[in-house]
Amino acid sequence: MSTSFWKSGHVPTLFAAFLYFDLSFMVWYLLGPMAVQIAGDLQLSAQQRGLMVAMPILSGAILRFAMGVLVDRLSPKTAGLIGQVVVIVALAAAWHFGVHSYEQVLLLGLFLGFAGASFAVSLPLASQWYPPQHQGKAMGIAGAGNSGTVLAALFAPALAATFGVQTVFLLACVPMTLVLLVFALLARDAPVAVPRRRWSDYGRMLVGNRDAWRFMFFYAITFGGFVGFASALPGYFSDQFG
């Protein structure tokens, strides 16, 4: 990668955006790797377990629009700080009060959707610092935070087996809080003029832009398939192969 890329933007913000995205994806995916243990503790059926792991995905898809509006109305950094605080509070509440019912775990999944909405924050936060010829690379680096799903898959089940599911929620708060501090210190909004959008602007994009619908369809199949399968497969493997 040429040195012009690193000199053309703000590397600390790019690094903070990646960390925020990475840890957000870790907690967004948290229920999937622990689905078998949680379902066993709560005596959930296969259908209930499926909805449990689907809830953060569905919530994240919807909240991405809400977080995108916050990015437009406030700023990427402010929206990111709000999203991280909501997720940390939700995890801390799940640890302190416990998750003792199907309805409570669905509620937790709803709030974990704010972590899945980090897409709408980290990509504009990073890319707005860079000229058009480098924005793809900036979004690629920030978007590598998808790797956070690996952290949850590697560590969450073993930690849950050792310390209990409830303790995992507390342990997840630790790196999330550290990243929140790093994000608050390093991330900066780009000094660019972003036009304030009206609600009618969003409507025109959805109604009149066929490419947007094509991209959303491909995104739903590719990335949606990745997240959906990744979350559902632990339960499937447990049912089929023990």
Backbone hydrogen bonds, N-H to C=O, Kabsch-Sander energy under -0.5 kcal/mol:
donor,donor_aa,acceptor,acceptor_aa,energy
5,F,2,S,-1.0
6,W,2,S,-0.8
7,K,3,T,-1.7
8,S,4,S,-1.0
8,S,5,F,-0.7
9,G,5,F,-0.6
11,V,9,G,-0.6
14,L,10,H,-1.9
15,F,11,V,-2.7
16,A,12,P,-2.4
17,A,13,T,-2.7
18,F,14,L,-2.0
19,L,15,F,-2.4
20,Y,16,A,-2.6
21,F,17,A,-2.3
22,D,18,F,-3.0
23,L,19,L,-2.6
24,S,20,Y,-1.9
25,F,21,F,-2.3
26,M,22,D,-1.6
27,V,23,L,-2.0
28,W,24,S,-2.3
29,Y,25,F,-1.7
30,L,27,V,-0.9
32,G,29,Y,-1.0
34,M,30,L,-1.0
35,A,32,G,-1.6
38,I,34,M,-2.9
39,A,35,A,-2.8
40,G,36,V,-1.9
41,D,37,Q,-2.3
42,L,38,I,-2.5
43,Q,39,A,-0.8
44,L,39,A,-2.2
49,R,45,S,-2.7
50,G,46,A,-2.1
51,L,47,Q,-2.1
52,M,48,Q,-2.2
53,V,49,R,-2.0
54,A,50,G,-1.4
55,M,51,L,-1.9
57,I,53,V,-0.5
58,L,54,A,-2.7
59,S,55,M,-3.0
60,G,56,P,-2.6
61,A,57,I,-2.0
62,I,58,L,-1.9
63,L,59,S,-3.0
64,R,60,G,-1.4
65,F,61,A,-0.5
65,F,62,I,-1.0
66,A,62,I,-1.0
67,M,63,L,-3.2
68,G,64,R,-2.2
69,V,65,F,-2.0
70,L,66,A,-1.9
71,V,67,M,-2.4
72,D,68,G,-2.1
73,R,69,V,-2.9
74,L,70,L,-3.3
75,S,70,L,-0.5
79,A,75,S,-2.5
80,G,76,P,-2.4
81,L,77,K,-2.4
82,I,78,T,-2.2
83,G,79,A,-2.5
84,Q,80,G,-2.3
85,V,81,L,-2.1
86,V,82,I,-2.2
87,V,83,G,-2.0
88,I,84,Q,-2.5
89,V,85,V,-2.5
90,A,86,V,-2.2
91,L,87,V,-2.5
92,A,88,I,-2.7
93,A,89,V,-2.4
94,A,90,A,-2.1
95,W,91,L,-2.0
96,H,92,A,-2.8
97,F,93,A,-2.8
98,G,93,A,-0.6
98,G,94,A,-0.8
100,H,98,G,-0.6
105,V,101,S,-1.9
106,L,102,Y,-1.9
107,L,103,E,-2.0
108,L,104,Q,-2.3
109,G,105,V,-2.2
110,L,106,L,-2.0
111,F,107,L,-1.8
112,L,108,L,-2.3
113,G,109,G,-0.8
113,G,110,L,-0.6
114,F,111,F,-1.7
115,A,112,L,-1.3
116,G,112,L,-1.2
117,A,113,G,-1.4
118,S,115,A,-1.6
119,F,116,G,-0.9
120,A,117,A,-1.4
121,V,118,S,-1.3
122,S,118,S,-2.8
123,L,119,F,-1.5
125,L,121,V,-2.2
126,A,122,S,-2.2
127,S,123,L,-2.7
128,Q,124,P,-2.2
129,W,126,A,-1.0
130,Y,127,S,-1.9
134,H,131,P,-2.3
135,Q,131,P,-0.8
135,Q,132,P,-0.7
136,G,132,P,-0.5
138,A,134,H,-2.1
139,M,135,Q,-2.6
140,G,136,G,-2.0
141,I,137,K,-2.3
142,A,138,A,-2.4
143,G,139,M,-2.8
144,A,140,G,-0.8
144,A,141,I,-0.7
145,G,142,A,-1.5
146,N,143,G,-1.7
147,S,144,A,-2.1
148,G,145,G,-2.3
149,T,146,N,-2.0
150,V,147,S,-1.5
151,L,147,S,-0.9
152,A,148,G,-1.6
153,A,149,T,-2.2
154,L,150,V,-2.5
155,F,151,L,-2.2
156,A,152,A,-1.7
159,L,155,F,-2.5
160,A,156,A,-2.6
161,A,157,P,-2.3
162,T,158,A,-1.7
163,F,159,L,-3.3
164,G,159,L,-0.7
164,G,160,A,-1.4
168,V,164,G,-1.2
169,F,165,V,-1.1
170,L,166,Q,-1.0
171,L,167,T,-2.7
172,A,168,V,-2.3
173,C,169,F,-0.9
173,C,170,L,-0.7
174,V,170,L,-0.8
174,V,171,L,-0.7
176,M,172,A,-1.5
177,T,173,C,-2.5
178,L,174,V,-2.0
179,V,175,P,-2.6
180,L,176,M,-2.1
181,L,177,T,-2.0
182,V,178,L,-2.3
183,F,179,V,-3.2
184,A,180,L,-2.4
185,L,181,L,-1.9
186,L,182,V,-3.0
187,A,183,F,-1.7
192,V,190,A,-2.1
194,V,192,V,-0.8
201,D,198,R,-0.9
202,Y,198,R,-1.1
203,G,199,W,-1.9
204,R,200,S,-2.5
205,M,201,D,-1.8
206,L,202,Y,-2.1
207,V,203,G,-2.5
208,G,204,R,-2.7
209,N,205,M,-1.2
210,R,208,G,-0.8
213,W,209,N,-1.1
214,R,210,R,-2.2
215,F,211,D,-2.9
216,M,212,A,-2.3
217,F,213,W,-2.1
218,F,214,R,-2.4
219,Y,215,F,-2.6
220,A,216,M,-2.4
221,I,217,F,-2.0
222,T,218,F,-2.7
223,F,219,Y,-0.9
224,G,219,Y,-2.0
225,G,221,I,-0.5
226,F,222,T,-2.1
227,V,223,F,-2.5
228,G,224,G,-2.6
229,F,225,G,-2.7
230,A,226,F,-2.4
231,S,227,V,-2.1
232,A,228,G,-2.0
233,L,229,F,-2.7
236,Y,232,A,-1.8
237,F,233,L,-3.3
238,S,234,P,-2.0
239,D,235,G,-2.3
240,Q,236,Y,-2.7
241,F,237,F,-2.7
242,G,237,F,-0.5
242,G,238,S,-1.3
